[in-house]
Amino acid sequence: MNEQRYAKRVRYEYPITLTAGKKKICGIIKNISLGGLYVVLKPLTGPVKGSRVKFSIVLNPRAKSLRIEGDAKVARCAVSGSVALAFLSMNANDFTQLRRLIEVNVGSSNMGRALKKFIIGRNIAKKKGRR
């Protein structure tokens, strides 16, 4: 598979909760970027490719209000039970937290370019009537 990534992925192993309809699914993030993340799910049966999910990443277990939440689309599913999620939407505060998390883990050298591409891509999608 030959994919063009616009955002640097960083290793980041942390718990995540996905909500697909009324079903809550727990998993562990393996890597994350401004555009999405890769998650190993427990149980191994998760959402299917193309489905929309809500996600919640608690950044500090002691301060559960410190979290990143939003909507994502399942981009790929693996037989192993892992999924690749593409972010669809999140509020500005959550996006700022995501950006900070990535900067801390990778440094800020490519963040400006990746952030610009992310924002331009989202604005184009909104103009075309997509979220």
N, CA, C and O atoms as CSV, one atom per row, in Angstrom:
chain,resi,resn,atom,element,x,y,z
A,1,MET,N,N,0.838,-1.164,0.000
A,1,MET,CA,C,0.000,0.000,0.000
A,1,MET,C,C,0.887,1.232,0.000
A,1,MET,O,O,1.793,1.352,0.824
A,2,ASN,N,N,0.628,2.143,-0.921
A,2,ASN,CA,C,1.434,3.335,-1.058
A,2,ASN,C,C,0.583,4.550,-0.712
A,2,ASN,O,O,-0.160,5.049,-1.557
A,3,GLU,N,N,0.687,5.025,0.520
A,3,GLU,CA,C,-0.145,6.121,0.985
A,3,GLU,C,C,0.674,7.393,1.106
A,3,GLU,O,O,1.857,7.353,1.444
A,4,GLN,N,N,0.039,8.517,0.828
A,4,GLN,CA,C,0.644,9.824,1.001
A,4,GLN,C,C,0.145,10.401,2.323
A,4,GLN,O,O,-1.042,10.698,2.457
A,5,ARG,N,N,1.014,10.560,3.276
A,5,ARG,CA,C,0.610,11.130,4.558
A,5,ARG,C,C,1.017,12.596,4.606
A,5,ARG,O,O,2.116,12.965,4.192
A,6,TYR,N,N,0.118,13.420,5.115
A,6,TYR,CA,C,0.450,14.837,5.252
A,6,TYR,C,C,0.842,15.179,6.679
A,6,TYR,O,O,1.334,16.278,6.938
A,7,ALA,N,N,0.633,14.261,7.604
A,7,ALA,CA,C,0.929,14.537,9.004
A,7,ALA,C,C,1.847,13.456,9.568
A,7,ALA,O,O,1.665,12.267,9.307
A,8,LYS,N,N,2.808,13.883,10.324
A,8,LYS,CA,C,3.753,12.968,10.964
A,8,LYS,C,C,3.044,12.129,12.013
A,8,LYS,O,O,2.343,12.660,12.874
A,9,ARG,N,N,3.229,10.815,11.940
A,9,ARG,CA,C,2.672,9.906,12.946
A,9,ARG,C,C,3.706,9.705,14.044
A,9,ARG,O,O,4.903,9.588,13.779
A,10,VAL,N,N,3.226,9.668,15.270
A,10,VAL,CA,C,4.115,9.418,16.400
A,10,VAL,C,C,3.597,8.221,17.180
A,10,VAL,O,O,2.390,7.994,17.271
A,11,ARG,N,N,4.526,7.461,17.738
A,11,ARG,CA,C,4.138,6.345,18.608
A,11,ARG,C,C,3.547,6.942,19.873
A,11,ARG,O,O,4.108,7.849,20.489
A,12,TYR,N,N,2.405,6.402,20.232
A,12,TYR,CA,C,1.728,6.921,21.413
A,12,TYR,C,C,0.802,5.823,21.908
A,12,TYR,O,O,-0.283,5.638,21.355
A,13,GLU,N,N,1.202,5.101,22.924
A,13,GLU,CA,C,0.387,4.010,23.438
A,13,GLU,C,C,-0.402,4.513,24.638
A,13,GLU,O,O,0.144,4.801,25.703
A,14,TYR,N,N,-1.717,4.608,24.418
A,14,TYR,CA,C,-2.585,5.156,25.447
A,14,TYR,C,C,-3.989,4.617,25.245
A,14,TYR,O,O,-4.370,4.323,24.112
A,15,PRO,N,N,-4.767,4.479,26.303
A,15,PRO,CA,C,-6.136,3.961,26.158
A,15,PRO,C,C,-7.038,4.923,25.389
A,15,PRO,O,O,-6.852,6.140,25.422
A,16,ILE,N,N,-8.015,4.349,24.698
A,16,ILE,CA,C,-9.008,5.124,23.960
A,16,ILE,C,C,-10.339,4.389,24.070
A,16,ILE,O,O,-10.382,3.163,24.180
A,17,THR,N,N,-11.417,5.154,24.040
A,17,THR,CA,C,-12.754,4.578,24.004
A,17,THR,C,C,-13.442,5.045,22.731
A,17,THR,O,O,-13.491,6.241,22.444
A,18,LEU,N,N,-13.972,4.095,21.972
A,18,LEU,CA,C,-14.744,4.403,20.776
A,18,LEU,C,C,-16.208,4.112,21.074
A,18,LEU,O,O,-16.530,3.186,21.819
A,19,THR,N,N,-17.079,4.903,20.493
A,19,THR,CA,C,-18.507,4.657,20.606
A,19,THR,C,C,-19.056,4.534,19.195
A,19,THR,O,O,-18.973,5.463,18.391
A,20,ALA,N,N,-19.618,3.364,18.911
A,20,ALA,CA,C,-20.238,3.098,17.614
A,20,ALA,C,C,-21.701,2.793,17.887
A,20,ALA,O,O,-22.038,1.692,18.323
A,21,GLY,N,N,-22.569,3.762,17.632
A,21,GLY,CA,C,-23.969,3.607,18.020
A,21,GLY,C,C,-24.057,3.603,19.539
A,21,GLY,O,O,-23.622,4.553,20.190
A,22,LYS,N,N,-24.611,2.550,20.104
A,22,LYS,CA,C,-24.702,2.434,21.566
A,22,LYS,C,C,-23.586,1.575,22.142
A,22,LYS,O,O,-23.493,1.407,23.358
A,23,LYS,N,N,-22.738,1.029,21.274
A,23,LYS,CA,C,-21.673,0.116,21.699
A,23,LYS,C,C,-20.393,0.886,22.019
A,23,LYS,O,O,-19.910,1.670,21.202
A,24,LYS,N,N,-19.845,0.654,23.223
A,24,LYS,CA,C,-18.562,1.241,23.611
A,24,LYS,C,C,-17.482,0.186,23.430
A,24,LYS,O,O,-17.642,-0.964,23.839
A,25,ILE,N,N,-16.375,0.596,22.808
A,25,ILE,CA,C,-15.269,-0.312,22.521
A,25,ILE,C,C,-13.993,0.315,23.067
A,25,ILE,O,O,-13.686,1.470,22.772
A,26,CYS,N,N,-13.258,-0.443,23.855
A,26,CYS,CA,C,-11.992,0.050,24.403
A,26,CYS,C,C,-10.836,-0.433,23.541
A,26,CYS,O,O,-10.911,-1.484,22.905
A,27,GLY,N,N,-9.779,0.345,23.530
A,27,GLY,CA,C,-8.601,-0.038,22.771
A,27,GLY,C,C,-7.376,0.696,23.254
A,27,GLY,O,O,-7.428,1.488,24.196
A,28,ILE,N,N,-6.276,0.419,22.592
A,28,ILE,CA,C,-5.000,1.077,22.880
A,28,ILE,C,C,-4.514,1.732,21.594
A,28,ILE,O,O,-4.395,1.079,20.557
A,29,ILE,N,N,-4.236,3.014,21.672
A,29,ILE,CA,C,-3.669,3.737,20.534
A,29,ILE,C,C,-2.245,3.242,20.333
A,29,ILE,O,O,-1.501,3.074,21.299
A,30,LYS,N,N,-1.864,3.007,19.081
A,30,LYS,CA,C,-0.483,2.620,18.766
A,30,LYS,C,C,0.289,3.779,18.156
A,30,LYS,O,O,1.478,3.948,18.426
A,31,ASN,N,N,-0.387,4.581,17.328
A,31,ASN,CA,C,0.233,5.804,16.819
A,31,ASN,C,C,-0.847,6.816,16.510
A,31,ASN,O,O,-2.014,6.466,16.336
A,32,ILE,N,N,-0.442,8.087,16.443
A,32,ILE,CA,C,-1.403,9.172,16.293
A,32,ILE,C,C,-0.782,10.291,15.464
A,32,ILE,O,O,0.434,10.484,15.482
A,33,SER,N,N,-1.620,11.025,14.741
A,33,SER,CA,C,-1.181,12.191,13.969
A,33,SER,C,C,-2.303,13.213,13.989
A,33,SER,O,O,-3.349,12.977,14.593
A,34,LEU,N,N,-2.095,14.342,13.336
A,34,LEU,CA,C,-3.154,15.340,13.242
A,34,LEU,C,C,-4.315,14.856,12.386
A,34,LEU,O,O,-5.418,15.395,12.478
A,35,GLY,N,N,-4.080,13.848,11.557
A,35,GLY,CA,C,-5.125,13.354,10.663
A,35,GLY,C,C,-5.867,12.129,11.153
A,35,GLY,O,O,-6.955,11.833,10.659
A,36,GLY,N,N,-5.303,11.400,12.122
A,36,GLY,CA,C,-5.980,10.192,12.586
A,36,GLY,C,C,-5.113,9.395,13.531
A,36,GLY,O,O,-4.097,9.877,14.031
A,37,LEU,N,N,-5.540,8.144,13.769
A,37,LEU,CA,C,-4.792,7.287,14.683
A,37,LEU,C,C,-5.016,5.825,14.346
A,37,LEU,O,O,-5.941,5.466,13.618
A,38,TYR,N,N,-4.144,4.993,14.895
A,38,TYR,CA,C,-4.209,3.549,14.699
A,38,TYR,C,C,-4.431,2.923,16.065
A,38,TYR,O,O,-3.694,3.208,17.009
A,39,VAL,N,N,-5.451,2.066,16.174
A,39,VAL,CA,C,-5.882,1.533,17.467
A,39,VAL,C,C,-5.994,0.016,17.426
A,39,VAL,O,O,-6.509,-0.549,16.462
A,40,VAL,N,N,-5.509,-0.639,18.476
A,40,VAL,CA,C,-5.745,-2.067,18.672
A,40,VAL,C,C,-6.925,-2.163,19.630
A,40,VAL,O,O,-6.885,-1.621,20.735
A,41,LEU,N,N,-7.978,-2.859,19.199
A,41,LEU,CA,C,-9.222,-2.910,19.959
A,41,LEU,C,C,-9.333,-4.137,20.842
A,41,LEU,O,O,-8.750,-5.181,20.549
A,42,LYS,N,N,-10.089,-4.004,21.929
A,42,LYS,CA,C,-10.463,-5.108,22.807
A,42,LYS,C,C,-11.959,-4.985,22.999
A,42,LYS,O,O,-12.359,-3.964,23.559
A,43,PRO,N,N,-12.804,-5.859,22.622
A,43,PRO,CA,C,-12.546,-7.125,21.950
A,43,PRO,C,C,-12.114,-6.887,20.504
A,43,PRO,O,O,-12.135,-5.760,20.008
A,44,LEU,N,N,-11.728,-7.960,19.852
A,44,LEU,CA,C,-11.203,-7.844,18.497
A,44,LEU,C,C,-12.272,-7.498,17.463
A,44,LEU,O,O,-11.938,-7.156,16.328
A,45,THR,N,N,-13.523,-7.577,17.824
A,45,THR,CA,C,-14.576,-7.195,16.882
A,45,THR,C,C,-14.913,-5.735,17.104
A,45,THR,O,O,-15.354,-5.348,18.187
A,46,GLY,N,N,-14.710,-4.941,16.100
A,46,GLY,CA,C,-14.949,-3.522,16.215
A,46,GLY,C,C,-15.788,-3.007,15.069
A,46,GLY,O,O,-16.428,-3.781,14.358
A,47,PRO,N,N,-15.784,-1.715,14.893
A,47,PRO,CA,C,-16.560,-1.119,13.811
A,47,PRO,C,C,-15.997,-1.520,12.446
A,47,PRO,O,O,-14.825,-1.878,12.334
A,48,VAL,N,N,-16.833,-1.459,11.419
A,48,VAL,CA,C,-16.423,-1.857,10.075
A,48,VAL,C,C,-15.911,-0.650,9.289
A,48,VAL,O,O,-16.192,0.499,9.631
A,49,LYS,N,N,-15.164,-0.936,8.242
A,49,LYS,CA,C,-14.598,0.109,7.395
A,49,LYS,C,C,-15.714,1.021,6.877
A,49,LYS,O,O,-16.762,0.556,6.429
A,50,GLY,N,N,-15.463,2.313,6.950
A,50,GLY,CA,C,-16.419,3.303,6.475
A,50,GLY,C,C,-17.382,3.798,7.535
A,50,GLY,O,O,-18.053,4.809,7.329
A,51,SER,N,N,-17.467,3.104,8.671
A,51,SER,CA,C,-18.417,3.538,9.702
A,51,SER,C,C,-17.856,4.723,10.486
A,51,SER,O,O,-16.645,4.923,10.579
A,52,ARG,N,N,-18.784,5.498,11.044
A,52,ARG,CA,C,-18.414,6.652,11.861
A,52,ARG,C,C,-18.435,6.250,13.328
A,52,ARG,O,O,-19.305,5.498,13.768
A,53,VAL,N,N,-17.470,6.760,14.071
A,53,VAL,CA,C,-17.398,6.499,15.503
A,53,VAL,C,C,-17.079,7.791,16.239
A,53,VAL,O,O,-16.535,8.729,15.656
A,54,LYS,N,N,-17.414,7.835,17.506
A,54,LYS,CA,C,-16.972,8.906,18.381
A,54,LYS,C,C,-15.784,8.355,19.160
A,54,LYS,O,O,-15.753,7.170,19.494
A,55,PHE,N,N,-14.815,9.204,19.446
A,55,PHE,CA,C,-13.650,8.746,20.208
A,55,PHE,C,C,-13.419,9.648,21.404
A,55,PHE,O,O,-13.790,10.822,21.402
A,56,SER,N,N,-12.798,9.076,22.426
A,56,SER,CA,C,-12.456,9.820,23.624
A,56,SER,C,C,-11.118,9.308,24.146
A,56,SER,O,O,-10.957,8.122,24.433
A,57,ILE,N,N,-10.166,10.224,24.260
A,57,ILE,CA,C,-8.835,9.902,24.786
A,57,ILE,C,C,-8.663,10.705,26.076
A,57,ILE,O,O,-8.584,11.932,26.033
A,58,VAL,N,N,-8.606,10.030,27.212
A,58,VAL,CA,C,-8.380,10.705,28.489
A,58,VAL,C,C,-6.874,10.898,28.627
A,58,VAL,O,O,-6.124,9.924,28.700
A,59,LEU,N,N,-6.432,12.152,28.664
A,59,LEU,CA,C,-5.001,12.450,28.704
A,59,LEU,C,C,-4.397,12.316,30.099
A,59,LEU,O,O,-3.201,12.067,30.247
A,60,ASN,N,N,-5.230,12.482,31.110
A,60,ASN,CA,C,-4.752,12.364,32.482
A,60,ASN,C,C,-5.823,11.661,33.299
A,60,ASN,O,O,-6.877,12.243,33.556
A,61,PRO,N,N,-5.577,10.411,33.717
A,61,PRO,CA,C,-6.586,9.661,34.473
A,61,PRO,C,C,-7.038,10.363,35.757
A,61,PRO,O,O,-8.150,10.127,36.229
A,62,ARG,N,N,-6.196,11.215,36.321
A,62,ARG,CA,C,-6.561,11.935,37.546
A,62,ARG,C,C,-7.467,13.122,37.253
A,62,ARG,O,O,-8.236,13.550,38.113
A,63,ALA,N,N,-7.374,13.652,36.036
A,63,ALA,CA,C,-8.211,14.792,35.623
A,63,ALA,C,C,-8.971,14.372,34.373
A,63,ALA,O,O,-8.585,14.705,33.253
A,64,LYS,N,N,-10.059,13.634,34.586
A,64,LYS,CA,C,-10.780,13.055,33.451
A,64,LYS,C,C,-11.345,14.106,32.512
A,64,LYS,O,O,-11.741,13.785,31.391
A,65,SER,N,N,-11.388,15.361,32.952
A,65,SER,CA,C,-11.881,16.415,32.062
A,65,SER,C,C,-10.826,16.780,31.016
A,65,SER,O,O,-11.144,17.411,30.008
A,66,LEU,N,N,-9.579,16.387,31.252
A,66,LEU,CA,C,-8.513,16.649,30.286
A,66,LEU,C,C,-8.513,15.510,29.271
A,66,LEU,O,O,-7.895,14.466,29.483
A,67,ARG,N,N,-9.220,15.733,28.164
A,67,ARG,CA,C,-9.396,14.682,27.164
A,67,ARG,C,C,-9.493,15.289,25.776
A,67,ARG,O,O,-9.690,16.493,25.612
A,68,ILE,N,N,-9.350,14.423,24.782
A,68,ILE,CA,C,-9.552,14.785,23.380
A,68,ILE,C,C,-10.728,13.944,22.894
A,68,ILE,O,O,-10.717,12.719,23.013
A,69,GLU,N,N,-11.744,14.613,22.346
A,69,GLU,CA,C,-12.920,13.908,21.847
A,69,GLU,C,C,-13.283,14.424,20.470
A,69,GLU,O,O,-12.978,15.563,20.117
A,70,GLY,N,N,-13.938,13.570,19.699
A,70,GLY,CA,C,-14.385,13.993,18.379
A,70,GLY,C,C,-15.014,12.842,17.622
A,70,GLY,O,O,-15.327,11.792,18.184
A,71,ASP,N,N,-15.189,13.069,16.330
A,71,ASP,CA,C,-15.755,12.071,15.431
A,71,ASP,C,C,-14.683,11.623,14.451
A,71,ASP,O,O,-13.824,12.404,14.042
A,72,ALA,N,N,-14.752,10.344,14.081
A,72,ALA,CA,C,-13.781,9.784,13.142
A,72,ALA,C,C,-14.474,8.775,12.236
A,72,ALA,O,O,-15.580,8.313,12.516
A,73,LYS,N,N,-13.802,8.451,11.157
A,73,LYS,CA,C,-14.290,7.445,10.209
A,73,LYS,C,C,-13.283,6.303,10.191
A,73,LYS,O,O,-12.074,6.536,10.197
A,74,VAL,N,N,-13.780,5.065,10.169
A,74,VAL,CA,C,-12.894,3.908,10.105
A,74,VAL,C,C,-12.343,3.824,8.682
A,74,VAL,O,O,-13.082,3.560,7.734
A,75,ALA,N,N,-11.041,4.052,8.547
A,75,ALA,CA,C,-10.395,4.053,7.230
A,75,ALA,C,C,-9.964,2.646,6.810
A,75,ALA,O,O,-10.062,2.286,5.637
A,76,ARG,N,N,-9.488,1.855,7.775
A,76,ARG,CA,C,-9.038,0.486,7.496
A,76,ARG,C,C,-9.280,-0.387,8.710
A,76,ARG,O,O,-9.255,0.080,9.849
A,77,CYS,N,N,-9.515,-1.666,8.446
A,77,CYS,CA,C,-9.650,-2.667,9.512
A,77,CYS,C,C,-8.678,-3.801,9.220
A,77,CYS,O,O,-8.483,-4.179,8.065
A,78,ALA,N,N,-8.074,-4.336,10.261
A,78,ALA,CA,C,-7.174,-5.481,10.107
A,78,ALA,C,C,-7.807,-6.709,10.758
A,78,ALA,O,O,-8.628,-6.594,11.668
A,79,VAL,N,N,-7.416,-7.864,10.283
A,79,VAL,CA,C,-7.912,-9.123,10.831
A,79,VAL,C,C,-7.581,-9.223,12.320
A,79,VAL,O,O,-8.307,-9.860,13.084
A,80,SER,N,N,-6.496,-8.598,12.717
A,80,SER,CA,C,-6.047,-8.655,14.115
A,80,SER,C,C,-6.968,-7.891,15.063
A,80,SER,O,O,-6.815,-7.985,16.281
A,81,GLY,N,N,-7.924,-7.134,14.515
A,81,GLY,CA,C,-8.829,-6.357,15.357
A,81,GLY,C,C,-8.428,-4.908,15.495
A,81,GLY,O,O,-9.061,-4.162,16.242
A,82,SER,N,N,-7.399,-4.496,14.798
A,82,SER,CA,C,-6.990,-3.098,14.863
A,82,SER,C,C,-7.664,-2.303,13.751
A,82,SER,O,O,-8.050,-2.852,12.719
A,83,VAL,N,N,-7.796,-0.998,13.982
A,83,VAL,CA,C,-8.429,-0.120,12.999
A,83,VAL,C,C,-7.625,1.164,12.854
A,83,VAL,O,O,-6.985,1.632,13.796
A,84,ALA,N,N,-7.676,1.718,11.651
A,84,ALA,CA,C,-7.118,3.040,11.394
A,84,ALA,C,C,-8.295,3.995,11.317
A,84,ALA,O,O,-9.250,3.752,10.580
A,85,LEU,N,N,-8.231,5.076,12.073
A,85,LEU,CA,C,-9.295,6.066,12.097
A,85,LEU,C,C,-8.809,7.368,11.500
A,85,LEU,O,O,-7.697,7.814,11.783
A,86,ALA,N,N,-9.647,7.980,10.670
A,86,ALA,CA,C,-9.372,9.312,10.132
A,86,ALA,C,C,-10.271,10.295,10.867
A,86,ALA,O,O,-11.487,10.111,10.906
A,87,PHE,N,N,-9.691,11.327,11.445
A,87,PHE,CA,C,-10.490,12.308,12.172
A,87,PHE,C,C,-11.420,13.038,11.207
A,87,PHE,O,O,-11.017,13.427,10.110
A,88,LEU,N,N,-12.667,13.216,11.630
A,88,LEU,CA,C,-13.643,13.982,10.857
A,88,LEU,C,C,-13.888,15.340,11.479
A,88,LEU,O,O,-13.945,16.350,10.778
A,89,SER,N,N,-14.034,15.367,12.800
A,89,SER,CA,C,-14.282,16.650,13.468
A,89,SER,C,C,-13.898,16.563,14.934
A,89,SER,O,O,-13.940,15.499,15.550
A,90,MET,N,N,-13.522,17.720,15.475
A,90,MET,CA,C,-13.294,17.900,16.902
A,90,MET,C,C,-13.291,19.397,17.148
A,90,MET,O,O,-13.040,20.174,16.227
A,91,ASN,N,N,-13.565,19.811,18.371
A,91,ASN,CA,C,-13.599,21.246,18.632
A,91,ASN,C,C,-12.174,21.806,18.701
A,91,ASN,O,O,-11.200,21.055,18.760
A,92,ALA,N,N,-12.076,23.114,18.693
A,92,ALA,CA,C,-10.771,23.781,18.638
A,92,ALA,C,C,-9.904,23.452,19.841
A,92,ALA,O,O,-8.695,23.273,19.695
A,93,ASN,N,N,-10.496,23.367,21.032
A,93,ASN,CA,C,-9.711,23.033,22.236
A,93,ASN,C,C,-9.130,21.634,22.141
A,93,ASN,O,O,-7.971,21.417,22.492
A,94,ASP,N,N,-9.933,20.676,21.665
A,94,ASP,CA,C,-9.441,19.307,21.522
A,94,ASP,C,C,-8.343,19.232,20.466
A,94,ASP,O,O,-7.361,18.510,20.638
A,95,PHE,N,N,-8.510,19.983,19.368
A,95,PHE,CA,C,-7.475,19.985,18.328
A,95,PHE,C,C,-6.171,20.572,18.871
A,95,PHE,O,O,-5.085,20.092,18.546
A,96,THR,N,N,-6.284,21.604,19.694
A,96,THR,CA,C,-5.094,22.206,20.312
A,96,THR,C,C,-4.407,21.195,21.226
A,96,THR,O,O,-3.179,21.101,21.230
A,97,GLN,N,N,-5.187,20.437,22.002
A,97,GLN,CA,C,-4.606,19.397,22.864
A,97,GLN,C,C,-3.908,18.328,22.029
A,97,GLN,O,O,-2.819,17.873,22.379
A,98,LEU,N,N,-4.541,17.927,20.921
A,98,LEU,CA,C,-3.937,16.935,20.020
A,98,LEU,C,C,-2.621,17.457,19.463
A,98,LEU,O,O,-1.618,16.744,19.448
A,99,ARG,N,N,-2.631,18.676,19.016
A,99,ARG,CA,C,-1.413,19.284,18.467
A,99,ARG,C,C,-0.295,19.318,19.509
A,99,ARG,O,O,0.854,19.000,19.205
A,100,ARG,N,N,-0.636,19.701,20.727
A,100,ARG,CA,C,0.369,19.742,21.801
A,100,ARG,C,C,0.919,18.349,22.098
A,100,ARG,O,O,2.123,18.169,22.286
A,101,LEU,N,N,0.018,17.369,22.138
A,101,LEU,CA,C,0.434,15.995,22.398
A,101,LEU,C,C,1.451,15.540,21.351
A,101,LEU,O,O,2.459,14.921,21.691
A,102,ILE,N,N,1.190,15.840,20.096
A,102,ILE,CA,C,2.087,15.427,19.016
A,102,ILE,C,C,3.394,16.211,19.070
A,102,ILE,O,O,4.468,15.638,18.884
A,103,GLU,N,N,3.313,17.515,19.323
A,103,GLU,CA,C,4.530,18.322,19.419
A,103,GLU,C,C,5.459,17.803,20.508
A,103,GLU,O,O,6.674,17.748,20.320
A,104,VAL,N,N,4.893,17.428,21.629
A,104,VAL,CA,C,5.700,16.909,22.741
A,104,VAL,C,C,6.400,15.622,22.341
A,104,VAL,O,O,7.530,15.365,22.756
A,105,ASN,N,N,5.726,14.815,21.532
A,105,ASN,CA,C,6.268,13.503,21.165
A,105,ASN,C,C,7.142,13.509,19.913
A,105,ASN,O,O,7.921,12.577,19.716
A,106,VAL,N,N,7.039,14.524,19.070
A,106,VAL,CA,C,7.809,14.527,17.826
A,106,VAL,C,C,8.644,15.789,17.640
A,106,VAL,O,O,9.578,15.789,16.838
A,107,GLY,N,N,8.335,16.846,18.348
A,107,GLY,CA,C,8.969,18.125,18.100
A,107,GLY,C,C,8.103,18.913,17.140
A,107,GLY,O,O,7.160,18.360,16.575
A,108,SER,N,N,8.390,20.168,16.943
A,108,SER,CA,C,7.488,21.021,16.164
A,108,SER,C,C,8.008,21.359,14.777
A,108,SER,O,O,7.478,22.274,14.146
A,109,SER,N,N,9.017,20.668,14.275
A,109,SER,CA,C,9.629,21.049,13.000
A,109,SER,C,C,8.660,21.018,11.816
A,109,SER,O,O,8.683,21.933,10.993
A,110,ASN,N,N,7.817,19.999,11.709
A,110,ASN,CA,C,6.889,19.900,10.584
A,110,ASN,C,C,5.454,20.247,10.959
A,110,ASN,O,O,4.554,20.072,10.138
A,111,MET,N,N,5.217,20.727,12.157
A,111,MET,CA,C,3.853,20.939,12.619
A,111,MET,C,C,3.132,22.028,11.843
A,111,MET,O,O,1.943,21.886,11.559
A,112,GLY,N,N,3.809,23.100,11.494
A,112,GLY,CA,C,3.157,24.190,10.765
A,112,GLY,C,C,2.608,23.718,9.434
A,112,GLY,O,O,1.457,24.002,9.102
A,113,ARG,N,N,3.413,23.003,8.671
A,113,ARG,CA,C,2.983,22.502,7.364
A,113,ARG,C,C,1.859,21.486,7.504
A,113,ARG,O,O,0.888,21.528,6.750
A,114,ALA,N,N,1.983,20.583,8.456
A,114,ALA,CA,C,0.942,19.570,8.662
A,114,ALA,C,C,-0.361,20.216,9.117
A,114,ALA,O,O,-1.439,19.821,8.673
A,115,LEU,N,N,-0.266,21.203,9.998
A,115,LEU,CA,C,-1.455,21.892,10.486
A,115,LEU,C,C,-2.149,22.637,9.346
A,115,LEU,O,O,-3.375,22.602,9.242
A,116,LYS,N,N,-1.385,23.301,8.502
A,116,LYS,CA,C,-1.961,24.031,7.364
A,116,LYS,C,C,-2.692,23.074,6.423
A,116,LYS,O,O,-3.804,23.374,5.987
A,117,LYS,N,N,-2.091,21.933,6.103
A,117,LYS,CA,C,-2.734,20.959,5.220
A,117,LYS,C,C,-3.996,20.403,5.851
A,117,LYS,O,O,-4.990,20.183,5.158
A,118,PHE,N,N,-3.969,20.170,7.165
A,118,PHE,CA,C,-5.144,19.651,7.858
A,118,PHE,C,C,-6.292,20.646,7.765
A,118,PHE,O,O,-7.414,20.273,7.422
A,119,ILE,N,N,-6.018,21.897,8.067
A,119,ILE,CA,C,-7.062,22.926,8.050
A,119,ILE,C,C,-7.581,23.147,6.638
A,119,ILE,O,O,-8.793,23.242,6.444
A,120,ILE,N,N,-6.703,23.231,5.648
A,120,ILE,CA,C,-7.130,23.421,4.259
A,120,ILE,C,C,-7.979,22.236,3.813
A,120,ILE,O,O,-9.013,22.433,3.176
A,121,GLY,N,N,-7.570,21.021,4.131
A,121,GLY,CA,C,-8.332,19.824,3.765
A,121,GLY,C,C,-9.712,19.820,4.384
A,121,GLY,O,O,-10.679,19.439,3.725
A,122,ARG,N,N,-9.828,20.235,5.635
A,122,ARG,CA,C,-11.127,20.266,6.315
A,122,ARG,C,C,-12.018,21.350,5.716
A,122,ARG,O,O,-13.221,21.142,5.559
A,123,ASN,N,N,-11.444,22.501,5.382
A,123,ASN,CA,C,-12.239,23.574,4.785
A,123,ASN,C,C,-12.765,23.177,3.416
A,123,ASN,O,O,-13.904,23.499,3.077
A,124,ILE,N,N,-11.958,22.485,2.623
A,124,ILE,CA,C,-12.399,22.024,1.308
A,124,ILE,C,C,-13.532,21.021,1.472
A,124,ILE,O,O,-14.520,21.072,0.738
A,125,ALA,N,N,-13.396,20.109,2.430
A,125,ALA,CA,C,-14.441,19.107,2.659
A,125,ALA,C,C,-15.745,19.777,3.081
A,125,ALA,O,O,-16.819,19.350,2.658
A,126,LYS,N,N,-15.669,20.818,3.907
A,126,LYS,CA,C,-16.872,21.526,4.347
A,126,LYS,C,C,-17.553,22.215,3.156
A,126,LYS,O,O,-18.779,22.199,3.046
A,127,LYS,N,N,-16.754,22.817,2.270
A,127,LYS,CA,C,-17.322,23.511,1.112
A,127,LYS,C,C,-18.015,22.547,0.173
A,127,LYS,O,O,-18.974,22.918,-0.504
A,128,LYS,N,N,-17.535,21.305,0.125
A,128,LYS,CA,C,-18.143,20.299,-0.742
A,128,LYS,C,C,-19.335,19.637,-0.077
A,128,LYS,O,O,-19.950,18.740,-0.654
A,129,GLY,N,N,-19.673,20.077,1.153
A,129,GLY,CA,C,-20.828,19.541,1.848
A,129,GLY,C,C,-20.541,18.331,2.700
A,129,GLY,O,O,-21.469,17.705,3.212
A,130,ARG,N,N,-19.260,17.979,2.867
A,130,ARG,CA,C,-18.897,16.855,3.732
A,130,ARG,C,C,-18.445,17.374,5.067
A,130,ARG,O,O,-18.065,18.537,5.197
A,131,ARG,N,N,-18.484,16.504,6.071
A,131,ARG,CA,C,-17.976,16.856,7.402
A,131,ARG,C,C,-16.655,16.216,7.641
A,131,ARG,O,O,-16.067,16.395,8.707
